[in-house]
Amino acid sequence: MSAYSAMPAVVLPAVAAGPGLEEGLAARLAAGPGMWEDEEWLSELRRDGLVSGLLASGVISRACDAGGHAHRIERALTAAVTLLCLVTGALFASQSYAMVLARAFAMPGARIRPGTPVPTPPALSQARARLGELPARRAFELDAARDDVPLCEGGTLFGLELVIFDGTTLDLHACPELAAEFGVPEGGTRPQLRVTALLQAGTMRWLAAAAGGYHDGENALADQLEGALRPGQLSLADRGFFSMDRWLRFSATGAHLLWRVKNGAKSVPFRHLRTLKDGSELVLLRESAGMLGKRRRDAGDRTLPRHPDTIARLVCFTITTRTRGGRVKTTAVRVLTTLLDPDAFPAREIAAGYSRRWRVETAFLHLKRTIRGAGRELRGQSPALARQEAWALLLVHNMIAAMAARAAHAAGAGIAAVSLAAVLALVRDHVTADACCPHCGKRPAGPEDPLELLTAAIAAQPLNRENRSRTSGRTKAERRKWPTEEATYDLTITPSNLPPADTSPRT
């Protein structure tokens, strides 16, 4: 650098605190020019925004660290800002990239210099590609592991935490790359991404999830979630999830199982041992030669040993539904459980408790219709971006459900008493209000914390009426023919048609 362009550095001598000079001010003067980090306005500028406040502590920064993202050049769309934009896009799924960027860059938690121009939509697409799937998945996992969301009324059965397995599909953009990666349903036009997840019934939050293609199947993805179960839980699952191998592996986690099984006597490896006093039955699970052969073929190992015989409890019951209009329908249901004691776990309570499995169907409805929007496909047009967006959608669902669960718990009500659609609308409104000035970076002055304002607004909403007994058709054609009606339900414990066990259990 030439002498003409060089600027001499001036070093200020140490300033001692005097009678008219506070000690803190003396230290600032001695430090020379620059930002003073402890000013209130600077701490306000650097505070987390409402979106970050709705997540577990430090989720965005920890997720980016886990992905190994440390950009060496200066960018407005850093990994953390890109992840924040991704979450904002899932929260406002109907809005364009331009609107999402404008909203995210106005958030306090974005850590963006005031006056920074808002990037263009193609820049966000490139930033998402740089980010990849891992940080979004890690953000979901970190937030799902939080333990500060209380269980609402109805979130336990027999003192055990209720968790539910199930799966669904998400529509993707119709392009050859996504079709080749994820698969297209027969007769369909758009590829679909399949998600299998474990729901916490008392909060309507996803505790774990696995994403794959349409042809992967729910069971293959459910096997990836085995480690999410733990002692103190009672797992519910629909009849498509049962296999003897999966039953043994999942029960070995220490969690109890209450899974529906098929009604046909030849479709399950059960043999009747004895009938208990409440009408339920102890049954013997024995792996047949055909089942062993299939398991060996799937594993590619002909030396796999036969599974040991296992005793479980089968509860068979019918549900008779009578509508106000006079329609009557009887459904036969079988559930298999590891809860063997009929005194501690009566059959009627087991049968009635299994009805809470429908909460996972409600959760998927909120995920796909309330948050994402009916008929809307994911934006990502590459496999990594499609999975990335699916994790962001699950993460946003957990944000909304956590706020609803806190409100329901504070009111002493079940989670169904709080409308997730109303909570979503309030979250969107408060995120919009919690915006910074584009010039100075400060948010509008307010006496209260934005998260407290949101919590108060949710608590002020009227509660839904719980325990309504209604029924409606499952398909669109049935719903057009039979509208939703008030109904009564009668539950009856019935005997099974299983053949008796002809030998004693093997070890």
N, C-alpha and C positions, 0 to 999 in steps of 0.2 A: 504494500500500500504506500503510495507516495506521501510526501510530507504535506502536500497541499490538501489531500483528501482525508488525511488522518485526523482524528479528533482525540485530543488528550483526555485521559480519564482523570477525573477529579476525585480524590479520596478525602472524604470528610473526616476530620479528627473526631475522636470520641467526645461525646457531649455528656457531661456529668449532670445528674439530676440536681436541680437547685430548688430554692424555696418556691419559685413561681413556675416550675416545670415538672410535670409528673414523670415518674420513672419510666412508664410505658412510652410516653412521647419521646423521651430521650433515646430510648432504644430504637424507635422508628427513625429518628433523625440520623442516628449513627449507622443504620442499615443503608442509607442512601435512597436514591429514587427507586421506584418500582411499586408493585402491588402490596398492599398490607392485607395479609391473609385472614386476619381475625375481624375484619369489619363485618357488621351485620348484613350489609347489602351484598357482600361477596358470598357469605354463607347462604343467603337466600338465593343468589344466582346459582350456586352449586348444589342446591338441595335436590333430592330425588323428586321426580314428577309423580303424578297420581298413578300412572301405569306401573311405575316401579314400586310405588307404595302398595299396590294391590298384590304384588308378588312376594314371595319369601325374600328375606333380606339378601341383597347382593346377587340376585339370580342372574341378571344380565351380564354383569362383569365376570362372575364366576363361570358362566357358561362359555363366554368368549375365551377366557383363560384355558378352559378345558379343551377348546378346539385348537389351541396353539396359534391364535390370530394376534399378531403384533405387526401392524403395517409399518414399513420403514419409510414410507413417504407420507407427506401430510395430505389427508383426505377429509372432506366433510363427512363422507359416508364411511366412517370407521366400522369395525366389526360390531361394537356396542350400539352405534347409531343405526346400523343396518338391522340388527336384531330388534331394536326398538321399533323401527319402521315395519318390520315383519309382523310384530305383535299388534301394532296399530292397524295394519292392513287386515288382520284377522278380526279385530274388534269392529272395524268399519268395512265389512266385507263387500258392501254394495258400492263403495266409493272408488274412484279411479286412483291410480298411482300418484297423479299430480296432487289430488286432494289429501291422500295419505301422507305424502312428503311434507306438504304445507302444514299439516296438523302435527306431525312428529317433530318437525324443526321448530315449532313453537312451544314444545314441552320443556319444562325446567330440567328434566333428567337427561336431555339430549347432550349436554356438555358441548355445546356449539358456540363459538364466538358470536356475539351480537353482530348483526350485519352480514353474516355469511349467506351468500345466495342459496336459495333452495335448489337442489339438484333436479335434473330432468328425470322423467320416468325411465328412459333407457339406462341412465346412470344407476338407478336403484336395481334394475334387472341385473346389471353387471356386478353390482355389490352383493346381491343375493347369491350369484354364482360363485363369487370369491368366498363368501361365508360358508357355503356348503350346508349339509344336513346336520352335522354333529352338534354345533352350538344350539340349534333349535331343539334338538332332542334332549340335550343336556339341560337346557332351561326347563323343559317340561319335567324331567326327572327330579331336578332340584326342588322345584315348586311342589311336585306331587309328594315329596318326602316330608314336607312340613308337618308339624304336629300341634300347631296352635289353632286349628279350626275345630270347634267343639262338635261332638256328635249330637244331633237333634233327637227329639222324641221319635221312637220307632227305629232307631239306628242299631239296636241290639236285639238279640233273641236268646233267651236263656242266659243272659249276661255275656254273650259272645258278640263281638263286632261283626255286623253283616257286611259281606263283600260279595260282588256278583260278577261272574264272567259272561261276556257276550261279544258279538261282533257286528260290524256293519260295513257298508261300502260308501265311498265318496267319488262323485263323478269328476273326471279329468277332461282336459282339453283334447279334442279329437285330432290327434296327430300320429304319424306312424311310429315315432320314437316311443311315445307313451304306450301305444297299443302293443308294441313289441315287448316292452318291459313289464307292464301290469296285466295285460290281457283285456279282452272285450267280451261281455256276456253274449251268449248265443242269441242272435236276433237283435242285439243292441248296436249302437253307433258310437258310443263313447267309451274309452277305457275307464276302468274303475280301480281305485286303490282300496284294499281291504284293511280294516283296523279291527283288532281284537283287544279288548281292554278289561280291566278289573275296576269296578265301581265300588266306592264306599257308600253304602246305602244311606247312612246317617248324615252325609254332607252333599251327596250327589257329585262328588269329585272323583276323577280318575286317579287311582293309585299307581297304575302301571299300564302300559300299552305296547303293542307290537304292530308294525305296519308292513304290509306286503302286497302282492298282486292279487287280482281277482281270483285266480286259479289256485292260490296257495291254500285256501281253506281256513276256517276258523280254528280247527283243532291244531293244525300245525303252528299257527301263531300263538294259540293258548299255551302250547308247550314251552314257549319262550318266557312265559310269565310265572312259571312254577316258583321261582325264587321270591315272588312278591307276597306269597302266603306266609303266615307266621302263627305261632300259638296264640290263642285268644280270639281267633277269627272263626266265623262260620261262613263257608263259601256256598253260594247258590249258583246253579248252572242249569241251562235248558238240556233237553234230552239228547241233543246232538253231540254233546261234549263227552259222554261217558265212553270209556273203554277200561278194561281191567288194568291195563298197564298204567294209564293216566290216573286212575283211581288210587292205585298203590303209591305212585310217585307223589301225587299231590297230598295225600293223607300223611305221608312220611314227613311233611314239613311241620307237623304239629297242629295244623289247622284242622277244624272239623269240616266235613263235607255234607251238603244236603243237595243232591243233584237229581233232577228228573231223569227217568229212564224210559225206554220204550215199553209199550204194553204187551207186545207179543211174547209168549213164554219161550219161544225158540230164538228170540233176538237178543237175549241177554244170558250170560253164563251163570244163572242162578239156580240153586236148588233149595227147596223149603226144608228148614230144620225144625222149627217149632213156632207155634202161634203164642204171642204174648197176651197178657190180660187186657190190653187196650185195643186188641184187634190187629196190631202190627205184627210183623213176622221177623224172626231171625233167619237169614238166608246164607247159604254157602256160595262163595264165588270161587269157581274152579276154571283155570285156563284149559281150554280144549286143545287138541292136537292141531286143529285148523288155525286157531288163534296164535298158537306158538309158532307155527310155520309162517304165518303172515308177518309176525313180529320179527322173525329171523330174516325174512326176505327184505323187509323195509330197512333193517339195520345192516344188511349185508354180512351177517355173522351167523353161521350155522351152529355155533357152539353155545348160543345163548341158553341159559337154563330156564326151565319152566318156572313160572311164578308160583309162590306158595299159595295154598288155599287161604282164603280170608273170610271172616264172618262179618256181615254187615246187617243192617236193619232195614226192612222194606215196609213202607207205609203206602197202602193202596186206598184210594178214596175217590168218590164221585162228587162233582159240584153240579147242582141243579139250579139253573138260572131261570127265574120267572120275571118277565117284564110287565110293566103296567098295562101294555097293550095286549097281554095274554099269550105271548110267545114263551115256550118252554124249551130249554136245551139242557141236556145232561152230558157232562164231559168226564171221562175216566182219566185219572192221573196216578202215576206211580213215582214215588221219590225214594231214593236210597240214601241212607245216612250212616255216619259213624257214631251217632248218638244212640247208644244201645240200651240205656236204662229207661224203661217205660215209666218209672215213678218220677224221675227227674225231668224226663222229656216226653210228656204225653203225646200220643199220636195225633190227636185233634189239634194241638198247638203247633206241632210240626207241619201238619197239612195247611193250617191257616197261615203260618209264618212263611211258607214257600210262596205265597201270593206276592210277597214283597219283591220277588224277582222281577216283576214288571217295572220296577223303578229304573232298571237299566234301559228298558225300551223308552221310557220317558226321557232319560238323559240323552239318548241318541237322537230323539226327536228335537230336543233343545239344541243339540250340537249342529244338526243338519238343517233345521228349518228356522229356528229362532236366531241363532248366531250367524251361521253361514248364509242362510236364506234359501227358500225352496227353489229347486231347479237351477241353482247356481253352481258352476263347476269351479274347482280350484284354479288359481291364476297360473301356477307354475307350468312351464312347457318343456321341462326336462325331468327325468326321474328324480334327481336330487332335489330340485326345487319343489316338486310335487310332495315328496316326503317332508321336506322342510316346512311347507305350508300346513300339512296335516298336523305336525307337532305344534305349530303355533295355534292352530284352531283348538286343539285339546288344551293347550295352556290357557287360552282365553276363556274356555268353558270353565276351567278350574278357578280362574279369577272371579268370575261371576257367581259360581256356586258357593265359593268361600264366603262372599259377602252375604248371600242369601242364608247360608247356614248360621252365620253369626246373628243375623236378625231373627231367625226362627228360634235359635237357642235363647236369645235374650227375652223373647216373648213366651218361652215355655211351650212352643208348638212344634209340630213336625215340619220337616223341610218342605212338604207340599203346601204348607200354609203361606209361603212366600212365593210370589210370582217371579220366576227367573226372567221373564220377558220385561217386567217392570224394573227389575234390578239392572238388566242390560241397558235399558233406556236411560236410567239415572246415571249409570257409569259413563255412558257416551256423553250425556249432557255435562257432567262434571269434568270429564277429560277436556272437553271443548272450552269450558270456563277456565280451567287451570292452564292458561297459556301465557307465555312471556311476550313482552314488547320486542319486536324485531330489531329495534335500535339499541336499547340499553340492556336488554336481556332480563329485565325484572318482570315478575308477574304482577297482575293487579293487586293492589293492597287489600288485605283482608285480615280481620282479627282472629280468624280461626284456621286450623290446619285443614287443607282440602279433604283429607281422608276422613276427618271427623265430620265435616259438612256432608259428605256422601253417606256416611253411616247414619247420621241423623235423618237424612232424607229418606233412606230405605226404611228406617224404623217408623217413619210417619205414614208409610203406606198401609192401607187396610189389608188385613190378612184374608186369605182365601178360606172358604168353608171346607173343612176336612171331612174325611170319612163319608164322602158321597158314594152311594151305591148306584152306579150307572153301567150300562152296557151299550156297545155299538158294534156294527159289523167291522170285520178286520180288513176286508178288501174295499176298493172304491165302489164296486158294484153293490156289495152288501150295504155299504153306508148310504148309497142312493135309495136302496129299497127299504132299509130299516134304519130310521134315524135313532140317535142316541135317546135312550129311555131310562127312567128309574127302574131299578131291578132289586130283587131279593135273591140271596144265595143260600142254599142249604148244602151242608157238607156232611157226607156219610162215609165212615170207614168201612171198607169192604175187604173180603178175602181175595187172595191172588189165585191164579190158575197155574202156579208153578208145580212141577213134579217134585216129589220128595227126594231128599238126598239118600242115595243107596249105600253110601259108605261114610265113615267118619272123616273129619278134616285131616288132610296131610299137614305136616309141620311146614 
